[in-house]
Amino acid sequence: MKIYTKTGDTGTTALFGGTRVPKHHIRIESYGTVDELNSYLGLIRDQDIDNHYKEILIKIQDRLFTVGAILATDPDKAILKNGKERLNIPKISTENIQLLELEMDCMNDALPPMTHFVLPGGHQTVSFCHIARCVCRRAERLVTMLNDTAPVDANTLMYLNRLSDYLFVLARKLSYELKANEIKWIPEKQ
């Protein structure tokens, strides 16, 4: 299988189902941003962090491939004429969302209470988490915009929302474990 097809040379790309859309289409922006997020999660996973976090990140990356496949499918062509789904992939489940919540609860239990917003940074690994969190929020914004014109599965939207929260808590937990300086944001008085 060749990597290049030349079919996108005119600025369009095909969704699963064959529909061609411009490469700047909101659906392409949505799953492209999810792909960018997935790459940042790989960067976090490549850091010197506990294997448990790496295992969770691999699960998340797998789920993000599912999200990308869902978003890359033309909803009008998602169901074949025989009534079967075009893609034989799992959906985002409530269990996937609950895993993120459980992981956040466990990490939060080991952290001091948060009393202020914190400035991103303090350690390179922590900074990668904050970048991933921001990319996740952008993906969520794009998917909600897509949802305004073509409904997206509610669990997909919830998963992205919860994932950005998970990445924030992971950044705090790694700051704690790496003994990084967590700088509180205290607005200057005018």
N, CA, C and O of each residue as an XYZ file, in Angstrom:
760
protein
N       0.851     -1.178      0.000
C       0.000      0.000      0.000
C       0.896      1.241      0.000
O       1.759      1.397      0.865
N       0.684      2.098     -0.958
C       1.459      3.333     -1.018
C       0.896      4.343     -0.026
O      -0.310      4.393      0.217
N       1.790      5.145      0.539
C       1.374      6.202      1.461
C       0.725      7.342      0.694
O      -0.249      7.933      1.161
N       1.250      7.646     -0.459
C       0.683      8.757     -1.226
C      -0.277      8.224     -2.287
O      -0.012      7.220     -2.948
N      -1.399      8.930     -2.427
C      -2.418      8.520     -3.405
C      -2.616      9.568     -4.489
O      -3.151      9.269     -5.556
N      -2.192     10.778     -4.223
C      -2.345     11.924     -5.123
C      -3.787     12.392     -5.248
O      -4.065     13.340     -5.983
N      -4.718     11.738     -4.537
C      -6.126     12.133     -4.653
C      -6.424     13.430     -3.899
O      -7.460     14.056     -4.122
N      -5.526     13.825     -3.018
C      -5.741     15.057     -2.260
C      -5.010     16.252     -2.826
O      -4.975     17.310     -2.199
N      -4.427     16.101     -3.997
C      -3.619     17.178     -4.571
C      -4.416     18.429     -4.907
O      -3.841     19.506     -5.070
N      -5.734     18.298     -5.012
C      -6.555     19.472     -5.348
C      -7.205     20.097     -4.113
O      -8.055     20.979     -4.226
N      -6.789     19.625     -2.924
C      -7.296     20.241     -1.698
C      -8.531     19.587     -1.117
O      -9.195     20.169     -0.258
N      -8.851     18.384     -1.572
C      -9.975     17.653     -0.978
C      -9.453     16.333     -0.429
O      -8.361     15.881     -0.773
N     -10.257     15.732      0.427
C      -9.924     14.423      0.983
C     -11.212     13.628      1.125
O     -12.306     14.192      1.135
N     -11.070     12.315      1.234
C     -12.248     11.450      1.330
C     -12.501     11.056      2.775
O     -11.581     10.718      3.519
N     -13.770     11.107      3.153
C     -14.208     10.559      4.426
C     -14.437      9.073      4.248
O     -14.536      8.593      3.118
N     -14.524      8.320      5.368
C     -14.945      6.930      5.263
C     -16.349      6.959      4.682
O     -17.220      7.663      5.192
N     -16.567      6.219      3.647
C     -17.841      6.243      2.947
C     -17.689      6.849      1.569
O     -18.577      6.722      0.727
N     -16.545      7.519      1.333
C     -16.250      8.022     -0.001
C     -16.548      9.481     -0.268
O     -16.073     10.028     -1.264
N     -17.317     10.129      0.586
C     -17.638     11.538      0.378
C     -16.360     12.365      0.389
O     -15.535     12.222      1.292
N     -16.191     13.226     -0.603
C     -15.024     14.106     -0.670
C     -15.408     15.467     -0.109
O     -16.465     16.015     -0.422
N     -14.523     15.996      0.727
C     -14.744     17.306      1.344
C     -13.438     18.096      1.270
O     -12.367     17.510      1.112
N     -13.521     19.432      1.385
C     -12.287     20.220      1.417
C     -11.458     19.861      2.649
O     -12.007     19.501      3.691
N     -10.145     19.959      2.526
C      -9.267     19.609      3.640
C      -9.428     20.551      4.826
O      -8.970     20.251      5.929
N     -10.077     21.687      4.603
C     -10.321     22.617      5.711
C     -11.720     22.422      6.319
O     -12.132     23.220      7.161
N     -12.438     21.404      5.919
C     -13.780     21.106      6.443
C     -13.703     20.895      7.958
O     -12.711     20.366      8.459
N     -14.718     21.297      8.670
C     -14.733     21.189     10.132
C     -14.547     19.743     10.594
O     -13.961     19.502     11.650
N     -15.034     18.798      9.826
C     -14.859     17.386     10.183
C     -13.365     17.012     10.110
O     -12.865     16.285     10.969
N     -12.665     17.504      9.097
C     -11.237     17.218      8.950
C     -10.451     17.934     10.049
O      -9.532     17.362     10.635
N     -10.816     19.184     10.323
C     -10.174     19.931     11.416
C     -10.360     19.187     12.745
O      -9.444     19.123     13.564
N     -11.545     18.635     12.944
C     -11.838     17.920     14.197
C     -10.949     16.700     14.366
O     -10.258     16.568     15.377
N     -10.963     15.804     13.380
C     -10.161     14.592     13.599
C      -8.672     14.850     13.417
O      -7.848     14.101     13.943
N      -8.315     15.894     12.685
C      -6.906     16.269     12.594
C      -6.372     16.762     13.929
O      -5.227     16.489     14.286
N      -7.200     17.486     14.662
C      -6.792     17.971     15.976
C      -6.743     16.830     16.985
O      -5.891     16.833     17.873
N      -7.633     15.864     16.866
C      -7.572     14.672     17.711
C      -6.276     13.911     17.420
O      -5.650     13.383     18.340
N      -5.873     13.852     16.163
C      -4.620     13.199     15.798
C      -3.425     13.950     16.391
O      -2.483     13.331     16.886
N      -3.466     15.282     16.338
C      -2.409     16.087     16.957
C      -2.324     15.797     18.455
O      -1.234     15.622     19.000
N      -3.476     15.747     19.111
C      -3.531     15.428     20.531
C      -2.897     14.064     20.798
O      -2.126     13.908     21.745
N      -3.220     13.086     19.967
C      -2.695     11.739     20.139
C      -1.166     11.742     20.059
O      -0.501     11.013     20.794
N      -0.618     12.559     19.169
C       0.839     12.662     19.049
C       1.461     13.245     20.312
O       2.519     12.793     20.750
N       0.807     14.250     20.901
C       1.316     14.810     22.152
C       1.245     13.790     23.292
O       2.121     13.761     24.157
N       0.206     12.958     23.292
C       0.132     11.918     24.321
C       1.284     10.934     24.162
O       1.818     10.440     25.155
N       1.673     10.645     22.917
C       2.843      9.806     22.690
C       4.104     10.453     23.246
O       4.969      9.765     23.788
N       4.211     11.767     23.116
C       5.354     12.494     23.661
C       5.380     12.401     25.186
O       6.444     12.222     25.779
N       4.223     12.522     25.816
C       4.155     12.379     27.279
C       4.546     10.957     27.683
O       5.285     10.751     28.646
N       4.040      9.992     26.938
C       4.325      8.585     27.237
C       5.806      8.271     27.098
O       6.312      7.362     27.755
N       6.502      9.011     26.253
C       7.939      8.799     26.056
C       8.793      9.406     27.169
O      10.013      9.246     27.166
N       8.171     10.094     28.108
C       8.912     10.696     29.206
C       9.188      9.646     30.287
O       8.641      8.543     30.264
N      10.039     10.018     31.215
C      10.382      9.125     32.329
C       9.301      9.260     33.402
O       9.472      9.960     34.400
N       8.184      8.569     33.167
C       7.050      8.614     34.102
C       6.703      7.180     34.502
O       7.160      6.218     33.886
N       5.894      7.065     35.536
C       5.472      5.763     36.045
C       4.784      4.953     34.938
O       4.036      5.497     34.126
N       5.052      3.649     34.926
C       4.465      2.767     33.909
C       2.941      2.771     33.934
O       2.306      2.572     32.899
N       2.353      2.994     35.099
C       0.885      3.039     35.160
C       0.347      4.151     34.262
O      -0.616      3.946     33.524
N       0.968      5.322     34.325
C       0.521      6.434     33.469
C       0.708      6.075     31.996
O      -0.137      6.398     31.161
N       1.803      5.416     31.687
C       2.058      5.013     30.298
C       0.982      4.055     29.810
O       0.511      4.168     28.678
N       0.593      3.109     30.663
C      -0.456      2.155     30.281
C      -1.789      2.864     30.057
O      -2.508      2.551     29.107
N      -2.116      3.802     30.916
C      -3.365      4.563     30.748
C      -3.292      5.394     29.473
O      -4.269      5.475     28.728
N      -2.151      6.007     29.219
C      -1.999      6.817     28.006
C      -2.147      5.972     26.744
O      -2.710      6.441     25.755
N      -1.653      4.741     26.761
C      -1.840      3.856     25.607
C      -3.326      3.575     25.397
O      -3.805      3.578     24.263
N      -4.049      3.336     26.478
C      -5.499      3.119     26.361
C      -6.179      4.356     25.788
O      -7.061      4.249     24.936
N      -5.767      5.522     26.257
C      -6.350      6.772     25.764
C      -6.028      6.952     24.288
O      -6.898      7.328     23.502
N      -4.781      6.686     23.907
C      -4.411      6.818     22.503
C      -5.245      5.899     21.620
O      -5.654      6.291     20.527
N      -5.497      4.697     22.079
C      -6.353      3.771     21.342
C      -7.757      4.355     21.187
O      -8.347      4.297     20.108
N      -8.279      4.911     22.261
C      -9.615      5.507     22.213
C      -9.639      6.711     21.265
O     -10.639      6.946     20.585
N      -8.551      7.463     21.220
C      -8.504      8.619     20.313
C      -8.487      8.181     18.852
O      -8.999      8.894     17.989
N      -7.905      7.015     18.566
C      -8.015      6.491     17.205
C      -9.478      6.171     16.887
O      -9.943      6.396     15.770
N     -10.192      5.647     17.876
C     -11.624      5.392     17.695
C     -12.368      6.697     17.449
O     -13.205      6.775     16.550
N     -12.066      7.729     18.248
C     -12.702      9.041     18.057
C     -12.419      9.541     16.650
O     -13.321     10.022     15.965
N     -11.166      9.430     16.217
C     -10.820      9.881     14.868
C     -11.601      9.139     13.797
O     -12.072      9.750     12.838
N     -11.744      7.834     13.950
C     -12.495      7.050     12.972
C     -13.969      7.450     12.957
O     -14.590      7.525     11.897
N     -14.518      7.705     14.136
C     -15.920      8.145     14.218
C     -16.082      9.477     13.482
O     -17.017      9.659     12.702
N     -15.156     10.402     13.744
C     -15.249     11.733     13.138
C     -14.965     11.709     11.641
O     -15.453     12.567     10.906
N     -14.178     10.733     11.181
C     -13.815     10.648      9.766
C     -14.874      9.933      8.930
O     -14.703      9.762      7.723
N     -15.941      9.527      9.555
C     -16.998      8.805      8.848
C     -18.145      9.741      8.498
O     -18.685     10.430      9.363
N     -18.508      9.758      7.230
C     -19.661     10.533      6.782
C     -20.905      9.921      7.432
O     -21.240      8.771      7.150
N     -21.599     10.681      8.305
C     -22.755     10.088      8.994
C     -23.846      9.617      8.036
O     -24.590      8.691      8.355
N     -23.947     10.249      6.861
C     -24.952      9.816      5.889
C     -24.598      8.487      5.245
O     -25.454      7.841      4.641
N     -23.332      8.073      5.369
C     -22.900      6.814      4.761
C     -22.350      5.849      5.803
O     -21.670      4.881      5.461
N     -22.644      6.113      7.074
C     -22.118      5.271      8.151
C     -22.782      3.897      8.176
O     -22.186      2.921      8.631
N     -24.009      3.830      7.689
C     -24.752      2.568      7.674
C     -24.832      2.068      6.232
O     -25.239      2.797      5.328
N     -24.441      0.826      6.040
C     -24.501      0.222      4.708
C     -25.943     -0.136      4.354
O     -26.822     -0.125      5.217
N     -26.179     -0.449      3.098
C     -27.530     -0.783      2.634
C     -28.111     -1.989      3.353
O     -29.330     -2.103      3.481
N     -27.260     -2.890      3.822
C     -27.756     -4.073      4.530
C     -28.021     -3.797      6.013
O     -28.363     -4.708      6.766
N     -27.859     -2.533      6.427
C     -28.152     -2.136      7.797
C     -26.979     -2.224      8.751
O     -27.091     -1.813      9.906
N     -25.855     -2.752      8.290
C     -24.674     -2.862      9.144
C     -23.877     -1.562      9.102
O     -23.935     -0.792      8.143
N     -23.129     -1.352     10.190
C     -22.277     -0.162     10.244
C     -21.091     -0.333      9.308
O     -20.538     -1.424      9.169
N     -20.712      0.775      8.666
C     -19.586      0.752      7.737
C     -18.290      0.384      8.455
O     -17.493     -0.398      7.936
N     -18.081      0.936      9.633
C     -16.861      0.661     10.387
C     -17.146     -0.351     11.475
O     -18.141     -0.252     12.192
N     -16.284     -1.296     11.585
C     -16.419     -2.284     12.646
C     -15.488     -1.877     13.786
O     -14.519     -2.572     14.092
N     -15.799     -0.743     14.407
C     -14.980     -0.251     15.514
C     -15.884     -0.056     16.727
O     -17.083      0.187     16.591
N     -15.290     -0.166     17.915
C     -16.107      0.088     19.108
C     -16.441      1.572     19.205
O     -15.762      2.410     18.612
N     -17.450      1.875     19.927
C     -17.807      3.265     20.213
C     -17.106      3.683     21.504
O     -16.533      2.856     22.211
N     -17.163      4.957     21.790
C     -16.687      5.426     23.087
C     -17.773      5.055     24.095
O     -18.937      5.422     23.937
N     -17.375      4.328     25.125
C     -18.354      3.820     26.088
C     -18.325      4.638     27.376
O     -17.409      5.425     27.614
N     -19.333      4.434     28.182
C     -19.339      5.084     29.500
C     -18.182      4.552     30.341
O     -17.658      5.267     31.195
N     -17.778      3.298     30.104
C     -16.634      2.742     30.829
C     -15.346      3.486     30.489
O     -14.491      3.671     31.355
N     -15.200      3.912     29.235
C     -14.020      4.698     28.844
C     -13.982      6.019     29.601
O     -12.921      6.457     30.046
N     -15.124      6.640     29.741
C     -15.229      7.911     30.472
C     -14.977      7.674     31.955
O     -14.269      8.445     32.603
N     -15.558      6.609     32.485
C     -15.384      6.300     33.910
C     -13.928      5.988     34.254
O     -13.483      6.295     35.360
N     -13.181      5.384     33.328
C     -11.767      5.122     33.580
C     -11.029      6.439     33.828
O     -10.227      6.536     34.757
N     -11.297      7.442     33.008
C     -10.648      8.749     33.203
C     -11.038      9.338     34.557
O     -10.196      9.886     35.268
N     -12.308      9.222     34.906
C     -12.775      9.760     36.190
C     -12.119      9.043     37.362
O     -11.701      9.682     38.327
N     -12.027      7.721     37.281
C     -11.397      6.932     38.335
C      -9.925      7.315     38.479
O      -9.429      7.493     39.591
N      -9.240      7.439     37.362
C      -7.826      7.823     37.391
C      -7.655      9.214     38.008
O      -6.740      9.433     38.802
N      -8.529     10.148     37.646
C      -8.453     11.497     38.233
C      -8.690     11.453     39.727
O      -7.982     12.111     40.490
N      -9.684     10.681     40.154
C      -9.979     10.579     41.592
C      -8.787     10.026     42.357
O      -8.453     10.523     43.433
N      -8.139      8.991     41.804
C      -6.968      8.404     42.469
C      -5.821      9.403     42.562
O      -5.171      9.517     43.602
N      -5.576     10.120     41.478
C      -4.492     11.102     41.505
C      -4.811     12.243     42.463
O      -3.948     12.681     43.224
N      -6.048     12.720     42.426
C      -6.445     13.834     43.301
C      -6.326     13.473     44.772
O      -5.973     14.320     45.593
N      -6.618     12.225     45.110
C      -6.523     11.787     46.513
C      -5.108     11.940     47.063
O      -4.928     12.106     48.269
N      -4.106     11.885     46.191
C      -2.710     11.972     46.624
C      -2.149     13.393     46.524
O      -0.988     13.631     46.855
N      -2.977     14.328     46.070
C      -2.498     15.702     45.857
C      -3.026     16.650     46.923
O      -4.109     16.442     47.470
N      -2.251     17.696     47.216
C      -2.791     18.729     48.100
C      -3.957     19.426     47.395
O      -3.982     19.493     46.166
N      -4.914     19.940     48.156
C      -6.060     20.605     47.535
C      -5.599     21.780     46.671
O      -4.624     22.463     46.985
N      -6.324     21.992     45.579
C      -6.000     23.104     44.693
C      -6.716     24.353     45.207
O      -7.937     24.354     45.366
N      -5.964     25.394     45.461
C      -6.552     26.627     45.989
C      -6.516     27.762     44.973
O      -7.204     28.768     45.138
N      -5.711     27.602     43.917
C      -5.572     28.627     42.889
C      -5.370     27.949     41.535
O      -5.041     26.765     41.461
N      -5.570     28.714     40.479
C      -5.127     28.237     39.182
C      -3.605     28.141     39.238
O      -2.968     28.831     40.034
N      -3.025     27.294     38.405
C      -1.568     27.181     38.374
C      -1.076     27.543     36.978
O      -1.749     27.296     35.977
N       0.102     28.129     36.939
C       0.715     28.468     35.668
C       1.317     27.208     35.058
O       1.996     26.454     35.756
N       1.082     26.963     33.771
C       1.685     25.795     33.143
C       3.206     25.868     33.230
O       3.792     26.941     33.087
N       3.834     24.738     33.461
C       5.290     24.679     33.489
C       5.799     24.037     34.761
O       5.057     23.389     35.500
N       7.084     24.232     34.998
C       7.725     23.682     36.177
C       8.623     22.504     35.869
O       9.593     22.249     36.584
N       8.301     21.781     34.798
C       9.093     20.639     34.362
C       8.653     20.330     32.934
O       7.481     20.485     32.592
N       9.587     19.896     32.114
C       9.260     19.640     30.711
C       8.091     18.668     30.553
O       7.207     18.903     29.730
N       8.073     17.602     31.313
C       7.003     16.609     31.215
C       5.657     17.227     31.577
O       4.646     16.949     30.931
N       5.647     18.051     32.596
C       4.422     18.736     33.017
C       3.953     19.671     31.905
O       2.762     19.753     31.607
N       4.900     20.368     31.302
C       4.556     21.284     30.208
C       3.928     20.533     29.039
O       2.985     21.028     28.423
N       4.444     19.338     28.726
C       3.842     18.536     27.658
C       2.390     18.195     27.994
O       1.533     18.186     27.109
N       2.114     17.915     29.263
C       0.728     17.632     29.677
C      -0.163     18.841     29.446
O      -1.291     18.705     28.972
N       0.341     20.027     29.781
C      -0.462     21.242     29.592
C      -0.693     21.532     28.108
O      -1.778     21.968     27.723
N       0.319     21.293     27.277
C       0.123     21.476     25.833
C      -0.951     20.507     25.342
O      -1.850     20.897     24.598
N      -0.857     19.248     25.758
C      -1.854     18.252     25.351
C      -3.245     18.657     25.830
O      -4.227     18.490     25.106
N      -3.332     19.188     27.046
C      -4.627     19.641     27.574
C      -5.215     20.735     26.685
O      -6.409     20.720     26.384
N      -4.389     21.667     26.271
C      -4.866     22.759     25.408
C      -5.312     22.244     24.043
O      -6.333     22.683     23.513
N      -4.549     21.315     23.475
C      -4.930     20.722     22.189
C      -6.235     19.946     22.345
O      -7.078     19.964     21.448
N      -6.404     19.270     23.472
C      -7.642     18.540     23.734
C      -8.828     19.492     23.798
O      -9.894     19.197     23.258
N      -8.646     20.625     24.453
C      -9.728     21.622     24.518
C     -10.071     22.141     23.128
O     -11.241     22.352     22.810
N      -9.047     22.347     22.299
C      -9.308     22.801     20.922
C     -10.079     21.729     20.156
O     -11.025     22.036     19.431
N      -9.670     20.469     20.320
C     -10.392     19.374     19.666
C     -11.846     19.362     20.120
O     -12.755     19.182     19.311
N     -12.056     19.552     21.400
C     -13.420     19.569     21.930
C     -14.227     20.716     21.320
O     -15.387     20.529     20.953
N     -13.624     21.895     21.208
C     -14.336     23.033     20.602
C     -14.713     22.731     19.157
O     -15.824     23.029     18.720
N     -13.779     22.139     18.422
C     -14.057     21.826     17.020
C     -15.139     20.764     16.889
O     -16.012     20.870     16.027
N     -15.089     19.740     17.738
C     -16.095     18.682     17.666
C     -17.465     19.217     18.064
O     -18.473     18.793     17.499
N     -17.526     20.136     19.020
C     -18.840     20.715     19.365
C     -19.351     21.589     18.214
O     -20.559     21.669     17.990
N     -18.446     22.241     17.487
C     -18.870     23.010     16.314
C     -19.402     22.062     15.239
O     -20.427     22.339     14.616
N     -18.709     20.950     15.026
C     -19.180     19.938     14.085
C     -20.544     19.418     14.515
O     -21.430     19.217     13.685
N     -20.705     19.202     15.813
C     -21.961     18.690     16.365
C     -23.143     19.611     16.056
O     -24.282     19.150     15.980
N     -22.882     20.903     15.879
C     -23.958     21.845     15.537
C     -24.545     21.568     14.157
O     -25.706     21.886     13.902
N     -23.741     20.973     13.257
C     -24.228     20.717     11.899
C     -24.470     19.242     11.618
O     -25.332     18.898     10.810
N     -23.724     18.373     12.272
C     -23.873     16.929     12.086
C     -23.673     16.273     13.449
O     -22.547     16.193     13.940
N     -24.753     15.808     14.060
C     -24.661     15.284     15.431
C     -23.538     14.261     15.624
O     -23.344     13.351     14.818
N     -22.815     14.450     16.714
C     -21.728     13.567     17.123
C     -22.200     12.822     18.364
O     -22.889     13.389     19.213
N     -21.831     11.567     18.465
C     -22.202     10.756     19.622
C     -21.863     11.486     20.922
O     -20.758     12.007     21.074
N     -22.803     11.522     21.850
C     -22.628     12.251     23.108
C     -21.426     11.752     23.910
O     -20.734     12.553     24.539
N     -21.167     10.451     23.898
C     -20.022      9.920     24.641
C     -18.695     10.416     24.076
O     -17.724     10.579     24.814
N     -18.656     10.652     22.786
C     -17.439     11.187     22.173
C     -17.159     12.581     22.721
O     -16.024     12.904     23.070
N     -18.195     13.399     22.791
C     -18.035     14.751     23.343
C     -17.641     14.696     24.817
O     -16.753     15.429     25.254
N     -18.298     13.831     25.580
C     -17.968     13.704     27.003
C     -16.539     13.224     27.205
O     -15.847     13.686     28.113
N     -16.097     12.298     26.361
C     -14.755     11.745     26.496
C     -13.700     12.842     26.322
O     -12.755     12.933     27.105
N     -13.869     13.665     25.298
C     -12.906     14.748     25.083
C     -12.921     15.744     26.235
O     -11.875     16.246     26.645
N     -14.097     16.025     26.748
C     -14.206     16.946     27.889
C     -13.490     16.368     29.113
O     -12.719     17.064     29.773
N     -13.747     15.114     29.404
C     -13.129     14.481     30.561
C     -11.629     14.311     30.364
O     -10.862     14.403     31.322
N     -11.207     14.065     29.128
C      -9.787     13.871     28.856
C      -8.987     15.134     29.146
O      -7.878     15.049     29.672
N      -9.519     16.288     28.818
C      -8.782     17.522     29.126
C      -8.647     17.693     30.639
O      -7.618     18.168     31.120
N      -9.675     17.311     31.383
C      -9.581     17.352     32.851
C      -8.518     16.374     33.342
O      -7.721     16.697     34.223
N      -8.516     15.174     32.759
C      -7.523     14.162     33.134
C      -6.109     14.699     32.910
O      -5.234     14.526     33.759
N      -5.893     15.339     31.787
C      -4.553     15.847     31.479
C      -4.126     16.941     32.452
O      -2.945     17.058     32.778
N      -5.079     17.737     32.914
C      -4.750     18.753     33.923
C      -4.340     18.083     35.236
O      -3.341     18.462     35.848
N      -5.113     17.095     35.660
C      -4.797     16.410     36.920
C      -3.477     15.644     36.776
O      -2.679     15.607     37.712
N      -3.249     15.039     35.618
C      -1.976     14.350     35.395
C      -0.812     15.334     35.491
O       0.231     15.003     36.055
N      -0.979     16.531     34.950
C       0.075     17.554     35.053
C       0.355     17.883     36.514
O       1.514     17.996     36.915
N      -0.689     18.037     37.303
C      -0.507     18.325     38.726
C       0.172     17.155     39.441
O       1.069     17.355     40.260
N      -0.262     15.937     39.124
C       0.310     14.752     39.781
C       1.782     14.585     39.411
O       2.605     14.245     40.262
N       2.106     14.821     38.161
C       3.506     14.709     37.759
C       4.337     15.830     38.381
O       5.494     15.610     38.738
N       3.768     17.021     38.516
C       4.471     18.108     39.216
C       4.815     17.671     40.632
O       5.926     17.889     41.115
N       3.857     17.060     41.274
C       4.033     16.585     42.652
C       5.122     15.512     42.717
O       6.023     15.580     43.553
N       5.031     14.524     41.825
C       5.982     13.414     41.850
C       7.390     13.848     41.449
O       8.379     13.328     41.965
N       7.472     14.805     40.525
C       8.776     15.274     40.054
C       9.335     16.401     40.921
O      10.419     16.928     40.673
N       8.556     16.751     41.948
C       8.935     17.844     42.850
C       9.184     19.142     42.082
O      10.089     19.916     42.395
N       8.357     19.344     41.077
C       8.438     20.560     40.271
C       7.745     21.697     41.008
O       6.830     21.479     41.801
N       8.189     22.883     40.738
C       7.593     24.054     41.362
C       6.267     24.368     40.672
O       6.244     24.713     39.490
N       5.179     24.249     41.401
C       3.854     24.565     40.872
C       3.549     26.006     41.273
O       3.296     26.291     42.443
N       3.574     26.897     40.311
C       3.397     28.322     40.584
C       1.910     28.670     40.529
O       1.252     28.477     39.507
N       1.404     29.172     41.614
C       0.005     29.576     41.677
C      -0.181     30.898     40.929
O       0.671     31.785     40.963
N      -1.314     30.991     40.261
C      -1.643     32.252     39.603
C      -2.410     33.097     40.601
O      -3.530     32.767     40.991
N      -1.793     34.180     41.002
C      -2.429     35.135     41.908
C      -2.454     36.469     41.154
O      -1.413     37.094     40.957
N      -3.643     36.898     40.737
C      -3.723     38.112     39.936
C      -3.086     39.311     40.656
O      -3.256     39.508     41.860
N      -2.354     40.091     39.874
C      -1.764     41.304     40.427
C      -2.870     42.298     40.766
O      -3.862     42.425     40.048
N      -2.674     42.983     41.857
C      -3.656     44.009     42.234
C      -3.317     45.279     41.468
O      -2.154     45.675     41.379
N      -4.311     45.891     40.936
C      -4.121     47.112     40.145
C      -4.057     48.331     41.028
O      -3.900     49.446     40.532
